[in-house]
Amino acid sequence: MAIIDVENLSKVYRIPVKEEGIAGTLRHLLNRQYRDVDAVKSISFTIAPGEVVGFLGANGAGKTTTLKMLTGLIYPSGGRLSVAGYEPFRRDPEFLRQITLVMGQKQQLIWDLPALDSLKVNAAVYGIDEAEYRKRVGELSEMLALGGKLTQPVRKLSLGERMKCELLAALLHRPQVLFLDEPTLGLDVNAQAAVRDFLREYNGRYGATVLLTSHYMADITALSERVLLIHQGQLIYDGDLDGLLARFAPCRSVQVELARPYSRTDLAGYGDLEMVSEREVRFSVEREALTRTVSRLLAELEVIDLSVTDPPVEEVIGRVFAAGAVA
């Protein structure tokens, strides 16, 4: 049974339209006109308990709007959704105990106080007794390698340490469903890796369901086997990363090291010639022709080394958004 069930979910915003000049300002005051903006357009998907799903899209594609509807922060304009068996927009207290929302650009910790003080407030809000509170803080701080950082004022922590504390605070009530909106935003490479390791361990230990948005493709490829792609409010892909590459990247890159230089005429006919540099050559080859082309290369040219790779996932997704591809 799906823990997140979304069917034909939509969100339309009414935006006031104002013309330039004094006359436009007067008309705006006396006879205001509006236009509708479709932020999310009839998207549907389900997520099973324990799944980690990447939610991808360009800025303004509708990711954060969707997360806000799933967490009950805004009311949908149409469609149906259920999270952990509840309708999010009803804001049922028991529903709020089942979820958490972490936004990389927002913070819940009190800036001038130690993180432990904010954690105690969270424990009181969720009705966690003292013994269970200490147990959970101990487990999570160990998983996050926070050491003695919880007793320092939040303002004195590094950005990576603050993000770890934010995660601890958001997970103290042990929610079933995690909505993570850019959790590694602005972190350095080491801090990003630490957050990813923690999320992977947390998912494995507690079986939490995770819906993750990120502009860092390393987050997605490290944590998610399945991705949802949203473009201009429409869901254009729902499947695994390999399927994404197969659908939107019909060619693979074949890199060849040759024993001697060859002319472009000699290299013609093996695929699209992307790069020639002395004895290094790279072709773009359609997947259906890959085996045949590699066999020809090995038989007809003096090859020292050969490798076949998929294009980077971020490059593929960038092409999708640039082309405005739809399902």
Backbone as numpy.savetxt, mean C-alpha at the origin, in Angstrom:
# Nx Ny Nz CAx CAy CAz Cx Cy Cz
-15.01 -17.29 5.33 -15.86 -16.10 5.33 -14.97 -14.85 5.33
-15.31 -13.88 4.49 -14.51 -12.66 4.36 -14.62 -11.81 5.61
-13.50 -11.25 6.04 -13.54 -10.32 7.18 -13.78 -8.89 6.68
-13.42 -8.63 5.41 -13.75 -7.36 4.76 -14.51 -7.68 3.48
-15.69 -7.14 3.36 -16.55 -7.43 2.21 -17.07 -6.10 1.66
-16.66 -5.77 0.45 -17.02 -4.49 -0.17 -17.73 -4.77 -1.49
-18.88 -4.14 -1.67 -19.66 -4.35 -2.89 -20.18 -3.01 -3.42
-19.72 -2.67 -4.63 -20.16 -1.45 -5.33 -20.03 -0.19 -4.44
-18.92 -0.09 -3.75 -18.71 1.03 -2.84 -18.38 2.30 -3.62
-19.06 3.40 -3.28 -18.85 4.66 -3.97 -18.80 5.81 -2.97
-18.08 6.86 -3.36 -18.09 8.09 -2.60 -18.04 9.27 -3.55
-19.05 10.16 -3.42 -19.14 11.34 -4.27 -19.10 12.57 -3.36
-18.23 13.50 -3.68 -18.14 14.76 -2.93 -18.78 15.88 -3.76
-19.55 16.75 -3.09 -20.07 17.94 -3.74 -19.11 19.09 -3.47
-18.57 19.65 -4.53 -17.55 20.69 -4.42 -18.13 22.01 -4.93
-18.06 23.08 -4.13 -18.55 24.37 -4.62 -17.67 24.91 -5.74
-18.30 25.53 -6.73 -17.58 26.08 -7.87 -17.64 27.60 -7.79
-16.50 28.23 -7.83 -16.43 29.70 -7.73 -15.72 30.27 -8.95
-16.35 31.27 -9.57 -15.74 31.95 -10.70 -14.82 33.06 -10.20
-13.97 33.54 -11.08 -13.03 34.59 -10.71 -13.73 35.95 -10.62
-13.11 36.86 -9.91 -13.56 38.23 -9.87 -14.63 38.50 -8.83
-15.00 39.80 -8.71 -16.00 40.22 -7.72 -17.37 39.64 -8.05
-17.72 39.67 -9.35 -19.02 39.13 -9.75 -19.12 37.65 -9.40
-18.01 36.93 -9.64 -18.00 35.50 -9.31 -18.14 35.27 -7.82
-17.51 36.14 -7.01 -17.61 36.02 -5.56 -19.04 36.27 -5.09
-19.71 37.28 -5.67 -21.10 37.57 -5.30 -22.02 36.41 -5.68
-21.85 35.89 -6.89 -22.67 34.74 -7.28 -22.41 33.55 -6.36
-21.14 33.39 -5.95 -20.78 32.29 -5.05 -21.49 32.44 -3.70
-21.67 33.68 -3.24 -22.34 33.92 -1.97 -23.86 33.80 -2.07
-24.42 34.30 -3.17 -25.88 34.37 -3.29 -26.51 33.17 -3.98
-25.78 32.57 -4.90 -26.36 31.45 -5.66 -25.26 30.44 -5.94
-24.84 29.76 -4.89 -23.68 28.87 -4.99 -23.97 27.68 -5.90
-23.01 27.40 -6.78 -23.10 26.25 -7.68 -22.13 25.15 -7.23
-22.50 23.93 -7.53 -21.68 22.79 -7.10 -21.41 21.86 -8.28
-20.36 21.09 -8.14 -20.12 19.98 -9.07 -19.79 18.73 -8.26
-20.08 17.59 -8.81 -19.83 16.32 -8.14 -18.47 15.76 -8.55
-17.74 15.28 -7.56 -16.45 14.63 -7.81 -16.55 13.18 -7.32
-16.36 12.24 -8.23 -16.42 10.81 -7.88 -15.06 10.38 -7.34
-14.94 10.31 -6.03 -13.67 9.90 -5.42 -13.46 8.40 -5.52
-14.54 7.64 -5.34 -14.52 6.17 -5.45 -15.73 5.75 -6.26
-15.51 4.87 -7.24 -16.57 4.53 -8.19 -16.87 3.03 -8.17
-17.84 2.64 -7.40 -18.40 1.27 -7.42 -17.32 0.18 -7.39
-16.48 0.20 -6.38 -15.45 -0.85 -6.27 -15.97 -2.00 -5.41
-15.51 -3.20 -5.73 -15.92 -4.41 -5.00 -14.71 -5.30 -4.78
-14.57 -5.83 -3.58 -13.53 -6.82 -3.27 -13.83 -7.44 -1.93
-13.22 -8.59 -1.66 -13.31 -9.24 -0.36 -11.90 -9.58 0.10
-11.70 -9.60 1.42 -10.41 -9.96 2.01 -10.67 -11.00 3.10
-9.94 -12.09 3.05 -10.11 -13.18 4.01 -9.35 -12.88 5.30
-9.76 -13.47 6.42 -9.03 -13.28 7.69 -7.57 -13.68 7.54
-6.68 -12.84 8.06 -5.26 -13.15 8.04 -4.53 -12.73 6.78
-5.23 -12.25 5.77 -4.58 -11.82 4.54 -3.85 -10.49 4.74
-2.75 -10.34 4.02 -2.07 -9.04 3.93 -2.19 -8.59 2.48
-2.90 -7.50 2.26 -3.22 -7.05 0.90 -2.66 -5.65 0.69
-1.94 -5.45 -0.40 -1.45 -4.14 -0.77 -2.52 -3.38 -1.54
-2.66 -2.10 -1.22 -3.68 -1.26 -1.85 -2.94 -0.11 -2.53
-2.88 -0.15 -3.85 -2.01 0.75 -4.60 -2.80 1.72 -5.46
-2.24 2.89 -5.64 -2.85 3.90 -6.51 -2.05 5.18 -6.43
-2.16 5.99 -7.47 -1.48 7.28 -7.47 -2.14 8.22 -6.48
-1.51 9.35 -6.21 -2.12 10.35 -5.34 -3.47 10.78 -5.93
-4.50 10.80 -5.08 -5.82 11.19 -5.55 -6.61 10.07 -6.19
-6.08 8.84 -6.16 -6.77 7.73 -6.82 -7.99 7.25 -6.04
-8.04 7.52 -4.72 -9.17 7.08 -3.91 -8.80 6.13 -2.79
-7.49 5.91 -2.56 -7.07 4.96 -1.54 -7.49 5.39 -0.14
-7.10 6.61 0.23 -7.39 7.08 1.59 -8.89 7.23 1.80
-9.62 7.68 0.78 -11.09 7.78 0.90 -11.68 6.40 1.18
-11.18 5.38 0.50 -11.67 4.01 0.73 -11.37 3.57 2.15
-10.14 3.82 2.62 -9.78 3.44 3.99 -10.67 4.15 5.00
-10.97 5.41 4.76 -11.82 6.15 5.69 -13.23 5.59 5.72
-13.74 5.11 4.59 -15.06 4.47 4.60 -15.01 3.13 5.32
-13.92 2.38 5.12 -13.80 1.08 5.76 -13.66 1.20 7.27
-13.13 2.32 7.74 -12.98 2.52 9.19 -14.12 3.33 9.80
-15.06 3.75 8.97 -16.23 4.47 9.49 -16.02 5.95 9.69
-14.92 6.50 9.19 -14.67 7.93 9.36 -15.56 8.78 8.45
-15.90 8.24 7.29 -16.82 8.94 6.40 -17.88 7.98 5.91
-19.02 8.53 5.55 -20.17 7.74 5.13 -20.12 7.52 3.61
-20.32 6.29 3.15 -20.28 6.06 1.70 -21.51 6.65 1.01
-21.34 7.01 -0.26 -22.46 7.53 -1.05 -23.30 6.41 -1.62
-22.72 5.24 -1.76 -23.46 4.11 -2.30 -22.71 2.82 -2.07
-23.42 1.70 -2.24 -22.81 0.39 -2.08 -22.95 -0.18 -0.68
-22.30 -1.28 -0.46 -22.40 -2.00 0.81 -21.00 -2.41 1.25
-20.75 -2.35 2.57 -19.48 -2.82 3.09 -19.65 -3.38 4.49
-18.81 -4.35 4.79 -18.82 -4.99 6.10 -17.38 -5.26 6.51
-17.04 -4.91 7.75 -15.70 -5.16 8.29 -15.86 -5.87 9.62
-15.31 -7.07 9.73 -15.40 -7.87 10.95 -16.86 -8.08 11.37
-17.75 -8.13 10.38 -19.16 -8.37 10.67 -19.96 -7.14 11.02
-19.36 -5.96 10.92 -20.04 -4.71 11.29 -20.10 -3.76 10.09
-21.08 -2.85 10.12 -21.14 -1.75 9.17 -20.33 -0.60 9.77
-19.20 -0.27 9.17 -18.27 0.69 9.80 -18.90 2.03 10.16
-19.74 2.58 9.29 -20.25 3.94 9.53 -21.17 4.03 10.73
-21.60 2.89 11.29 -22.41 2.92 12.51 -21.55 3.14 13.75
-20.24 2.96 13.61 -19.28 3.25 14.69 -19.62 2.50 15.97
-20.04 1.25 15.83 -20.35 0.42 17.00 -19.09 0.26 17.85
-19.17 0.43 19.18 -17.98 0.31 20.04 -17.24 -1.01 19.86
-18.00 -2.09 19.66 -17.34 -3.39 19.49 -16.59 -3.45 18.16
-17.13 -2.79 17.14 -16.43 -2.70 15.86 -15.09 -1.96 16.03
-15.11 -0.87 16.78 -13.90 -0.07 16.97 -12.82 -0.85 17.72
-13.22 -1.85 18.49 -12.24 -2.70 19.17 -11.57 -3.68 18.21
-12.20 -3.89 17.05 -11.70 -4.89 16.11 -10.74 -4.31 15.07
-10.65 -2.99 14.99 -9.87 -2.37 13.92 -8.86 -1.37 14.48
-7.93 -1.00 13.62 -7.06 0.14 13.90 -6.68 0.78 12.58
-6.42 2.07 12.62 -5.98 2.83 11.44 -4.70 3.57 11.80
-3.66 3.30 11.04 -2.38 3.98 11.24 -2.08 4.79 9.98
-1.89 6.09 10.15 -1.57 6.96 9.02 -0.17 7.54 9.24
0.70 7.30 8.28 2.10 7.70 8.46 2.30 9.17 8.71
1.37 10.01 8.24 1.53 11.45 8.41 0.75 12.00 9.60
0.13 11.13 10.39 -0.63 11.56 11.57 -0.05 10.89 12.80
-0.27 11.50 13.97 0.21 10.86 15.19 -0.84 10.98 16.29
-0.86 9.97 17.15 -1.78 9.97 18.27 -1.06 10.15 19.61
0.26 9.99 19.60 1.01 10.11 20.84 1.13 11.58 21.25
1.13 11.83 22.54 1.25 13.19 23.06 2.72 13.61 22.98
2.97 14.71 22.29 4.31 15.12 21.88 5.29 15.28 23.04
4.87 15.91 24.13 5.79 16.25 25.21 5.86 15.21 26.32
5.08 14.14 26.21 5.06 13.11 27.25 5.71 11.82 26.75
6.19 10.99 27.67 6.69 9.68 27.25 5.59 8.86 26.60
5.95 8.00 25.66 4.97 7.17 24.97 4.16 6.32 25.95
4.79 5.91 27.06 4.08 5.08 28.04 2.84 5.77 28.58
2.87 7.09 28.73 1.70 7.81 29.23 0.53 7.72 28.25
0.84 7.86 26.96 -0.21 7.72 25.94 -0.73 6.29 25.89
0.16 5.33 26.09 -0.27 3.91 26.08 -1.22 3.62 27.23
-0.97 4.24 28.38 -1.86 4.04 29.52 -3.25 4.61 29.24
-3.29 5.73 28.54 -4.58 6.31 28.14 -5.31 5.34 27.21
-4.60 4.80 26.22 -5.21 3.84 25.31 -5.73 2.62 26.04
-4.95 2.14 27.00 -5.38 0.96 27.77 -6.67 1.26 28.52
-6.79 2.46 29.09 -8.00 2.83 29.81 -9.18 2.94 28.85
-8.96 3.49 27.67 -10.04 3.64 26.68 -10.59 2.28 26.27
-9.70 1.31 26.09 -10.13 -0.01 25.63 -10.41 -0.98 26.78
-10.34 -0.51 28.01 -10.68 -1.35 29.15 -9.72 -2.50 29.38
-8.43 -2.28 29.13 -7.42 -3.32 29.32 -6.89 -3.22 30.75
-6.97 -4.32 31.50 -6.53 -4.26 32.90 -5.01 -4.16 32.98
-4.51 -3.84 34.17 -3.09 -3.53 34.35 -2.18 -4.68 33.96
-2.54 -5.89 34.38 -1.69 -7.05 34.10 -1.61 -7.31 32.59
-2.78 -7.25 31.92 -2.79 -7.49 30.48 -2.09 -6.36 29.74
-2.24 -5.14 30.24 -1.57 -3.99 29.63 -0.06 -4.18 29.66
0.48 -4.55 30.82 1.93 -4.74 30.92 2.41 -5.88 30.03
1.61 -6.92 29.95 1.98 -8.07 29.11 2.06 -7.65 27.64
1.03 -6.93 27.19 0.99 -6.53 25.78 2.08 -5.53 25.44
2.31 -4.57 26.31 3.38 -3.60 26.07 4.72 -4.32 26.00
4.94 -5.28 26.89 6.19 -6.04 26.88 6.37 -6.81 25.58
5.31 -7.49 25.12 5.40 -8.27 23.89 5.67 -7.38 22.68
4.90 -6.31 22.57 5.02 -5.45 21.39 6.34 -4.67 21.39
6.76 -4.18 22.56 8.01 -3.43 22.60 9.20 -4.34 22.29
9.11 -5.62 22.67 10.17 -6.57 22.31 10.18 -6.81 20.81
8.98 -7.00 20.21 8.89 -7.23 18.77 9.40 -6.02 17.99
9.18 -4.83 18.54 9.57 -3.59 17.86 10.98 -3.12 18.23
11.62 -3.85 19.15 12.97 -3.50 19.60 13.04 -2.06 20.09
12.08 -1.69 20.95 12.02 -0.32 21.45 12.89 -0.09 22.67
13.22 -1.15 23.39 14.10 -1.00 24.54 13.54 0.00 25.54
14.37 0.97 25.96 13.93 1.97 26.93 13.34 3.22 26.31
12.99 3.17 25.03 12.49 4.36 24.34 11.13 4.81 24.83
10.35 3.91 25.42 8.98 4.26 25.83 8.95 5.26 26.98
10.06 5.39 27.70 10.07 6.32 28.84 10.60 7.70 28.45
10.99 7.86 27.19 11.48 9.16 26.72 10.34 9.99 26.14
10.39 11.31 26.27 9.37 12.15 25.62 9.34 11.87 24.12
8.16 11.83 23.56 8.01 11.50 22.15 8.81 12.44 21.26
8.88 13.71 21.62 9.58 14.69 20.79 11.08 14.42 20.70
11.63 13.63 21.62 13.06 13.32 21.60 13.39 12.04 20.83
12.37 11.37 20.33 12.59 10.13 19.58 12.86 10.45 18.11
13.58 9.55 17.46 13.77 9.69 16.02 12.45 9.36 15.31
12.38 9.71 14.04 11.15 9.45 13.28 10.81 7.96 13.26
11.83 7.12 13.08 11.60 5.68 13.07 11.12 5.17 14.41
11.70 5.68 15.50 11.28 5.27 16.84 9.86 5.74 17.13
9.51 6.94 16.67 8.13 7.43 16.87 7.14 6.56 16.11
7.50 6.14 14.89 6.60 5.29 14.12 6.39 3.95 14.81
7.44 3.41 15.39 7.30 2.16 16.14 6.37 2.34 17.34
6.53 3.46 18.04 5.64 3.73 19.18 4.19 3.92 18.72
4.02 4.57 17.56 2.67 4.73 17.02 2.05 3.37 16.73
2.82 2.47 16.17 2.31 1.12 15.89 1.94 0.41 17.18
2.80 0.54 18.19 2.50 -0.11 19.47 1.19 0.42 20.05
1.02 1.74 20.00 -0.21 2.34 20.53 -1.44 1.88 19.74
-1.29 1.76 18.43 -2.42 1.38 17.58 -2.79 -0.09 17.74
-1.84 -0.91 18.19 -2.07 -2.35 18.28 -2.24 -2.85 19.71
-2.25 -1.93 20.66 -2.33 -2.33 22.07 -3.60 -3.10 22.36
-4.71 -2.75 21.70 -5.97 -3.45 21.96 -6.12 -4.72 21.11
-5.06 -5.08 20.39 -4.96 -6.30 19.59 -6.13 -6.42 18.60
-6.21 -5.50 17.65 -7.31 -5.53 16.67 -7.18 -6.68 15.69
-8.31 -7.08 15.11 -8.31 -8.12 14.09 -7.90 -7.58 12.73
-8.23 -6.30 12.48 -8.02 -5.72 11.15 -7.16 -4.47 11.27
-6.08 -4.43 10.48 -5.17 -3.28 10.48 -5.30 -2.55 9.15
-5.63 -1.27 9.21 -5.62 -0.43 8.03 -4.39 0.49 8.15
-3.45 0.31 7.27 -2.18 1.03 7.36 -2.02 1.92 6.13
-2.02 3.23 6.35 -1.92 4.20 5.27 -0.53 4.85 5.32
0.35 4.40 4.44 1.73 4.92 4.37 2.45 4.83 5.71
2.54 3.63 6.32 3.17 3.53 7.65 4.66 3.79 7.65
5.33 3.71 6.50 6.78 3.94 6.45 7.12 5.28 5.80
6.13 6.15 5.67 6.34 7.44 5.01 7.44 8.25 5.70
8.45 8.64 4.94 9.52 9.49 5.45 10.60 8.77 6.24
10.47 7.47 6.44 11.47 6.73 7.22 12.67 6.39 6.36
13.84 6.25 7.01 15.01 5.82 6.26 14.91 4.33 5.96
15.86 3.83 5.17 15.79 2.44 4.69 15.77 1.45 5.85
16.60 1.67 6.86 16.66 0.74 7.99 15.36 0.74 8.79
14.79 1.93 9.01 13.54 2.02 9.75 12.40 1.38 8.97
12.39 1.57 7.65 11.38 0.93 6.83 11.45 -0.59 6.96
12.67 -1.12 6.89 12.85 -2.57 7.00 12.39 -3.08 8.36
12.67 -2.31 9.42 12.26 -2.72 10.77 10.74 -2.76 10.90
10.05 -1.77 10.33 8.59 -1.75 10.38 8.02 -2.93 9.59
8.59 -3.20 8.42 8.12 -4.34 7.62 8.31 -5.65 8.37
9.48 -5.82 8.99 9.73 -7.06 9.74 8.72 -7.22 10.87
8.43 -6.11 11.56 7.46 -6.17 12.65 6.08 -6.56 12.14
5.63 -5.94 11.08 4.29 -6.24 10.55 4.19 -7.69 10.09
5.27 -8.20 9.49 5.27 -9.60 9.07 5.16 -10.52 10.28
5.93 -10.21 11.33 5.89 -11.04 12.54 4.55 -10.92 13.24
3.99 -9.71 13.30 2.70 -9.50 13.96 1.60 -10.28 13.25
1.60 -10.22 11.93 0.61 -10.97 11.14 0.74 -12.47 11.38
1.98 -12.98 11.43 2.18 -14.40 11.66 1.80 -14.83 13.07
2.06 -13.98 14.06 1.81 -14.35 15.45 0.32 -14.26 15.81
-0.36 -13.21 15.33 -1.74 -12.97 15.76 -2.78 -13.18 14.65
-2.32 -13.48 13.44 -3.26 -13.72 12.35 -4.10 -12.51 11.98
-3.55 -11.33 12.18 -4.29 -10.10 11.87 -4.41 -9.91 10.36
-5.52 -9.33 9.94 -5.74 -8.97 8.55 -5.18 -7.57 8.32
-4.46 -7.37 7.20 -3.81 -6.09 6.96 -4.17 -5.59 5.56
-4.64 -4.34 5.49 -4.81 -3.65 4.22 -3.82 -2.49 4.25
-2.86 -2.52 3.34 -1.69 -1.63 3.39 -1.59 -0.77 2.15
-1.52 0.54 2.33 -1.18 1.43 1.22 0.23 1.94 1.43
0.97 2.08 0.33 2.33 2.58 0.43 2.81 3.02 -0.93
3.63 4.08 -0.96 4.30 4.48 -2.20 5.64 3.77 -2.33
6.06 3.07 -1.27 7.30 2.31 -1.33 6.97 0.88 -1.75
7.35 0.52 -2.97 7.01 -0.81 -3.46 7.67 -1.90 -2.65
8.79 -1.60 -1.97 9.43 -2.62 -1.13 8.48 -3.06 -0.02
7.64 -2.15 0.50 6.65 -2.53 1.51 5.68 -3.56 0.95
5.20 -3.30 -0.26 4.20 -4.17 -0.88 4.79 -5.53 -1.22
5.94 -5.53 -1.89 6.53 -6.80 -2.32 6.99 -7.64 -1.13
7.38 -6.99 -0.02 7.85 -7.73 1.15 6.71 -8.34 1.96
5.53 -7.70 1.93 4.46 -8.10 2.83 3.23 -8.70 2.13
2.99 -8.33 0.89 1.71 -8.68 0.26 1.89 -9.63 -0.92
1.12 -10.70 -0.92 1.08 -11.57 -2.08 -0.02 -11.11 -3.05
-0.98 -10.37 -2.52 -2.10 -9.90 -3.33 -2.13 -8.38 -3.31
-2.50 -7.79 -4.44 -2.60 -6.33 -4.52 -3.92 -5.92 -5.15
-4.41 -4.77 -4.71 -5.54 -4.09 -5.33 -5.01 -2.80 -5.94
-5.34 -2.55 -7.20 -4.94 -1.32 -7.86 -6.17 -0.46 -8.10
-6.11 0.78 -7.64 -7.21 1.71 -7.85 -6.69 2.88 -8.67
-7.47 3.27 -9.68 -7.06 4.35 -10.57 -8.27 5.23 -10.86
-8.17 6.51 -10.50 -9.26 7.46 -10.70 -10.57 6.92 -10.11
-10.45 6.33 -8.91 -11.62 5.86 -8.19 -12.13 4.50 -8.60
-11.52 3.87 -9.61 -11.98 2.57 -10.08 -10.95 1.49 -9.76
-11.44 0.32 -9.37 -10.55 -0.81 -9.11 -10.21 -1.45 -10.45
-8.93 -1.41 -10.83 -8.54 -1.90 -12.15 -7.80 -3.23 -12.08
-7.41 -3.67 -10.88 -6.75 -4.97 -10.76 -6.91 -5.50 -9.35
-7.17 -6.80 -9.24 -7.25 -7.50 -7.96 -6.66 -8.89 -8.18
-5.44 -9.09 -7.67 -4.79 -10.38 -7.86 -3.39 -10.36 -7.29
-2.60 -11.40 -7.62 -1.25 -11.47 -7.06 -0.27 -10.65 -7.90
0.92 -10.45 -7.35 1.92 -9.62 -8.03 2.37 -10.24 -9.34
2.50 -11.57 -9.37 2.90 -12.23 -10.62 1.85 -12.01 -11.70
0.58 -12.08 -11.30 -0.49 -11.84 -12.26 -0.49 -10.41 -12.76
-0.12 -9.48 -11.87 -0.02 -8.08 -12.26 1.04 -7.90 -13.35
2.18 -8.54 -13.16 3.24 -8.45 -14.16 2.83 -9.10 -15.47
2.16 -10.25 -15.38 1.74 -10.95 -16.59 0.73 -10.13 -17.38
-0.14 -9.42 -16.65 -1.19 -8.67 -17.34 -0.71 -7.35 -17.91
0.07 -6.61 -17.11 0.44 -5.26 -17.51 1.88 -5.14 -18.01
2.65 -6.23 -17.94 4.01 -6.22 -18.48 4.18 -7.46 -19.36
3.69 -7.40 -20.59 3.71 -8.58 -21.46 5.10 -9.00 -21.90
6.12 -8.17 -21.62 7.48 -8.49 -22.04 8.38 -8.69 -20.82
9.45 -9.48 -21.03 10.47 -9.65 -20.01 11.79 -9.12 -20.55
12.67 -8.78 -19.64 13.96 -8.20 -20.00 15.01 -9.32 -20.04
15.72 -9.42 -21.15 16.78 -10.42 -21.32 18.11 -9.69 -21.42
18.96 -9.87 -20.43 20.27 -9.23 -20.38 21.33 -10.25 -20.80
22.16 -9.88 -21.76 23.14 -10.82 -22.31 24.53 -10.20 -22.26
25.49 -10.99 -21.80 26.91 -10.62 -21.90 27.52 -11.47 -23.00
28.13 -10.81 -24.00 28.64 -11.49 -25.18 30.17 -11.59 -25.13
30.70 -12.57 -25.85 32.15 -12.78 -25.88 32.85 -11.71 -26.71
32.11 -11.09 -27.65 32.68 -10.04 -28.49 31.56 -9.09 -28.89
31.88 -7.89 -29.33 30.84 -6.96 -29.78 30.16 -7.44 -31.05
28.87 -7.16 -31.17 28.09 -7.45 -32.37 27.45 -6.15 -32.85
27.21 -6.08 -34.16 26.54 -4.91 -34.72 25.05 -4.99 -34.42
24.39 -3.86 -34.52 22.95 -3.82 -34.31 22.23 -4.69 -35.34
22.80 -4.78 -36.54 22.19 -5.63 -37.57 22.22 -7.09 -37.15
23.35 -7.54 -36.57 23.47 -8.92 -36.10 22.51 -9.21 -34.94
22.18 -8.14 -34.16 21.34 -8.34 -32.97 19.85 -8.16 -33.28
19.53 -7.77 -34.48 18.13 -7.58 -34.84 17.40 -8.92 -34.90
16.12 -8.90 -34.56 15.29 -10.09 -34.69 15.14 -10.92 -33.43
15.84 -10.52 -32.35 15.72 -11.26 -31.10 14.71 -10.63 -30.13
14.24 -9.46 -30.47 13.34 -8.70 -29.60 13.63 -7.22 -29.75
12.95 -6.42 -28.97 13.22 -4.98 -29.00 14.56 -4.71 -28.33
15.46 -4.11 -29.05 16.80 -3.85 -28.53 16.76 -2.60 -27.66
16.88 -2.79 -26.36 16.76 -1.67 -25.41 18.10 -1.00 -25.12
19.18 -1.79 -25.13 20.48 -1.24 -24.74 21.60 -2.06 -25.38
22.62 -1.35 -25.93 23.84 -1.99 -26.43 25.02 -1.20 -25.88
25.90 -1.86 -25.15 27.07 -1.21 -24.58 28.24 -2.18 -24.63
29.11 -1.98 -25.63 30.23 -2.90 -25.83 29.69 -4.34 -25.97
29.93 -5.17 -24.95 29.48 -6.56 -25.03 28.24 -6.83 -24.19
27.64 -5.76 -23.63 26.41 -5.90 -22.85 25.21 -5.51 -23.71
24.21 -6.38 -23.76 23.02 -6.13 -24.58 21.78 -6.47 -23.78
20.74 -5.65 -23.93 19.47 -5.97 -23.27 18.33 -5.90 -24.29
17.52 -6.97 -24.28 16.36 -7.06 -25.16 15.08 -7.06 -24.32
14.01 -6.56 -24.92 12.67 -6.73 -24.37 11.97 -7.77 -25.23
11.56 -8.89 -24.58 11.03 -10.04 -25.33 9.64 -10.39 -24.80
8.71 -10.62 -25.70 7.37 -11.02 -25.30 7.43 -12.37 -24.58
6.61 -12.52 -23.56 6.65 -13.73 -22.73 6.44 -15.00 -23.55
5.52 -14.94 -24.52 5.22 -16.13 -25.32 6.42 -16.58 -26.16
7.29 -15.62 -26.50 8.44 -15.93 -27.35 9.73 -16.11 -26.55
9.64 -16.07 -25.22 10.84 -16.02 -24.40 11.71 -17.27 -24.55
11.13 -18.46 -24.42 11.91 -19.70 -24.50 12.57 -19.84 -25.86
11.82 -19.57 -26.92 12.37 -19.67 -28.27 13.49 -18.67 -28.49
13.32 -17.44 -28.00 14.33 -16.39 -28.19 15.61 -16.71 -27.44
15.49 -17.16 -26.20 16.67 -17.51 -25.40 17.44 -18.65 -26.08
16.73 -19.63 -26.60 17.38 -20.75 -27.30 18.15 -20.25 -28.51
17.56 -19.33 -29.26 18.24 -18.76 -30.43 19.48 -17.98 -30.04
19.36 -17.17 -28.99 20.50 -16.38 -28.53 21.69 -17.28 -28.18
21.41 -18.34 -27.45 22.48 -19.25 -27.02 23.08 -20.00 -28.21
22.25 -20.30 -29.20 22.73 -21.08 -30.35 23.45 -20.22 -31.39
23.03 -18.96 -31.54 23.51 -18.14 -32.65 24.55 -17.11 -32.27
24.65 -16.77 -30.98 25.62 -15.77 -30.54 26.58 -16.39 -29.54
27.75 -15.75 -29.39 28.73 -16.22 -28.41 28.39 -15.60 -27.05
27.61 -16.33 -26.27 27.08 -15.81 -25.01 27.92 -16.28 -23.84
28.35 -15.32 -23.00 29.06 -15.65 -21.76 28.09 -15.81 -20.61
27.12 -14.90 -20.54 26.15 -14.94 -19.44 24.81 -14.41 -19.95
23.72 -14.90 -19.36 22.38 -14.48 -19.77 21.47 -14.51 -18.56
20.66 -13.47 -18.39 19.69 -13.43 -17.29 18.37 -12.90 -17.81
17.30 -13.41 -17.21 15.94 -13.00 -17.59 15.25 -12.44 -16.35
14.73 -11.24 -16.44 14.08 -10.61 -15.29 12.77 -9.97 -15.71
11.88 -9.82 -14.72 10.69 -9.00 -14.91 11.06 -7.54 -14.68
10.33 -6.64 -15.31 10.57 -5.22 -15.00 10.19 -4.94 -13.55
10.77 -3.92 -12.91 10.41 -3.60 -11.53 8.92 -3.34 -11.40
8.34 -3.80 -10.28 6.90 -3.66 -10.07 6.47 -2.20 -10.14
7.28 -1.31 -9.54 6.91 0.11 -9.54 6.87 0.67 -10.95
7.75 0.14 -11.83 7.75 0.60 -13.22 6.47 0.15 -13.93
6.06 -1.09 -13.67 4.84 -1.61 -14.28 3.63 -0.80 -13.83
3.55 -0.56 -12.54 2.40 0.19 -12.01 2.41 1.62 -12.55
3.58 2.20 -12.67 3.67 3.54 -13.24 3.13 3.57 -14.66
3.41 2.53 -15.46 2.88 2.46 -16.82 1.36 2.34 -16.81
0.85 1.54 -15.87 -0.61 1.36 -15.77 -1.29 2.69 -15.53
-0.79 3.44 -14.55 -1.43 4.71 -14.20 -1.25 5.74 -15.32
-0.08 5.72 -15.98 0.15 6.67 -17.05 -0.78 6.41 -18.23
-1.04 5.11 -18.49 -1.91 4.76 -19.61 -3.38 4.84 -19.26
-3.69 4.91 -17.95 -5.10 4.93 -17.53 -5.80 3.63 -17.84
-5.08 2.50 -17.71 -5.67 1.20 -18.04 -6.82 0.87 -17.12
-7.83 0.21 -17.66 -8.98 -0.21 -16.88 -9.21 -1.69 -17.05
-9.93 -2.27 -16.08 -10.17 -3.70 -16.12 -11.07 -4.06 -17.28
